Amino acid sequence: MGDLNIKKLKNKKEKAHYIHHLINDIEALEMMIDKGMIEESPIRIGAEQEFCLVNKYFLPNNNALDVLKTINDDHFTTEIGNYNLELNLDPLELKGACFSELHKQLNNLLKKAKDVTDKKNTKIVLTGILPSFTLDSITEDKMTPIKRYAVLNDAVKETRKQDFSIHIKGTDELNLLHDSVMLEGCNTSFQMHLQVNPNTFIETYNWAQAISGPILSVCANSPLLFGKELWSETRIALFTQSVDTRANSFLLNEKQSRVSFGNDWQTGSITDIFRDNISRFRSFITTKFMRDSVEMVENNETPKLSALRLHNGTVYPWNRVCYGTNNGKPHLRIENRYIPSGPTTRDEIANMVFWVGVMLGQAKQYKDIHKKWDFKDVKTNFFNAARYGMAAQFYWNGKYISSFDLITNHLLPMAYKGLYSMGISPKDVEYYLNIIENRIQSHNGAEWLTRNYRCLKTKHNRFESMQMLTAKLYEKQEKGYPVSTWGMIKADNQSLFIDHRTVKHIMSTDIFSVDKDDSVELVFNIMKWKNIHHMPVINRDREIIGLISWADVKNYIDNIEEQHDSVKKIMNTNMITITENESVKVAKKLIEKHKISCLPVIRYGKLNGLITRNDFDK
C-alpha cells in the first residue's frame, strides 16, 4: 500500500463506500479471468529487498527518510522502522540469464544506496533480524514519520484493544508485552515474486505451500531477537504475533491470524482466495477511488483494483496471491514472504533460483497434491523448518525425511529440471544452485549467527556480543562470499567499542533477586551457594526496593541467634541507581563518589541488571 494515500475508516458511510469498491474489484477480477485478460505468458520474476541501516556502533540508525531523500530513486521506499528501507527490483522475463541480471541490478542499486550511506556514517546490513536490536529499537518514536504507518498502527491497536503479547520459545524464551506494531520493524525479508498462469494458478499455489518448509529450512537466517536464541527463522513467529489484531480471548477459537500459513488447501477459484480473506479480516483503512473497476473491464480497460490491493496489503499469508499490472497488462503472481534478507546478495539470488526451480520442476507425482497430502503435515513442515532450520525433519510423501536428504535427493534435481525447462542459462543454474548445495553441506545463516554468538558470549556480555556479531556479520557480508564459506569468529577479550562503552556493555543481567519477606537465612545460603555478593530486593512489579550485600547478611547471621527475620529488616533502601545507556565512566564515578560496591541498573523503573566494581575490569 506504499503508493496509496490511506486513512483510517471512521464511520459507516466510509466503510460502506470502501466495501462497495472492494466487492466491485472482486467482480472485476473474475470478469478479467473469464474474458482471458490476465496475462498467461511470458512468465516474469521480481523481488523486494529489505535492509537495515546501522550507525558506526552497529546499532539501528534512525535516518531512513534522510537516506531515502538523498538516494532519490523510485526503486527505493520506506518501511515501518526508520532504520529500514526497501528496494524494488524491476521485473524480468524468466529466461536466459535473468537471475544473474537480477543479481547485477540488486548489487548496483545497493551500491547506489551505499554511496549515500557512506557519507552519512551509516552502513547497510542484510539480515532477517538485526542481531543488535534492543527494546529501545521498537519504541514508537523509531517509527518512520509517514502518515500511513501511524494510521496502520492506530487502526491495529484500536482493533486489538490490548497490548501485543509476544511469546516465543526456542533455546531461550521471550515473553514481552508491547504497545505498538513496531515489532514488525524487526523483520527484514527478501520477498520473491513469480508470475503464474491463471489457468493453473490454484495447482501452482498449493505446490508453493507444499514446498515452503524445506525451502525455508536451508534459507533460515534469523535466530536471534534481543539477544535471545529463539527459532532458526524467528521472523515467522515474531511477525505473526507483532501484527495480530486478535485479542487474546479469541485465540482459543478458529479465528485466523492476519499473518498465517493458512488452514487448508485451496480448491476453489483465484477470486475465492481473496473472498476468503475479505470474509475473515475486516478492513480498517481506506483510500480515494477514482473509477469503477467493473465499468473499466466492460470497456476493455485494465483497472488497478485499488480497494482489493489495499485490503490484500493488510493480510500477510507467507505465500500471498498478488494482482498487478505491467505495461498495462494485468497479471497474477505468488509472493514468497517467508525468506529472510541476507546473508549476502549471492545467497539471496541462490534462494530465489532454488525456489523458482522447484516451483517449475513439480513432478507428475505431486500433481493434485491437495488430494494426496494432508495439509496439516505441510503446515507442520513449515513450522518445523522455522524452528529448527536444516536440522528439521519433514513428513514428505508418507514418510519422514531429513532436510539434507530431501533437498539433496529430491528438490535440487527438481530445481535443475524446472529451470532448464524454461531455458534458463546453464551457467546461472549451476552457479546459484551450487551455492545451495554447498550450504546444505556446511551451514546456513541461522547456524552461523547462533554458533558465533555463543562463541562471543564466552568473552563478552550479551549486549556487547550482539553488537560485535552485527559488526562481524557486516564485515563478512561486504566481502560477498556465500555464507557457506564463512568461518568462525575469533573471540577474544578485546572490545570493538572500547571508546563508546555504556552500562549495557558490562552489566550482569543473569541476577538473583529476593522478596522483602524472604528469610535472611535463605538469602545467606543463596549468596554462599552462588558465590554472589549483592542481591537486589524487588516487588511484584520488578521495581527495586532494597539491596543486600554479603557483609550485611554475614554480620547479621554471625550476631543473631534467631535467624527467622525477613530481608526487610536488613536491606538497604537508600540506593544509588543508574540507567543502562549511561557511560561506563559515569558508572565508575558514581561508585567511587558514594563509596559503594554495586549499582542496580534501572530501565523504565524496573530492575534490569547490576554492576559491581569487578565489572569495570572486563
Secondary structure, 3 states (H helix, E strand, C coil): CCCCCCEECCCHHHHHHHHHHHHHHHHHHHHHHHCCCCCCCCCEEEEEEEEEEECCCCCECCCHHHHHHHHCCCCEEECCECCEEEEECCCEECCECHHHHHHHHHHHHHHHHHHHHHHHCCEEECCCCCCCCCHHHHCHHHECCCHHHHHHHHHHHHHHCCCEEEEEECCCEEEEEECCHHHHHHCCEEEEEEECCHHHHHHHHHHHHHHHHHHHHHHCCECEECCEECCCECHHHHHHHHCCCCCHHHCCCCCCCCEECCCCCCCCCHHHHHHHHHHHCCCCEECCCCCCHHHHHHCCCCCCCHHHHHHHCCCEECEEEEEEEECCEEEEEEEECCCECCCCHHHHHHHHHHHHHHHHCCCHHHCCHHHCCCHHHHHHHHHHHHHHHHHCEEEECCEEEEHHHHHHHHHHHHHHHHHHHCCECHHHHHHHHHHHHHHHHCCCHHHHHHHHHHHHHCCCCHHHHHHHHHHHHHHHHHHCCCHHHCCCCCCCCCCCCHHHCEHHHHCECCCCCECCCCEHHHHHHHHHHHCCCEEEEECCCCCEEEEEEHHHHHHHHHHCCCCCCEHHHCCECCCCCEECCCEHHHHHHHHHHHCCCEEEEEECCEEEEEEEHHHHHC
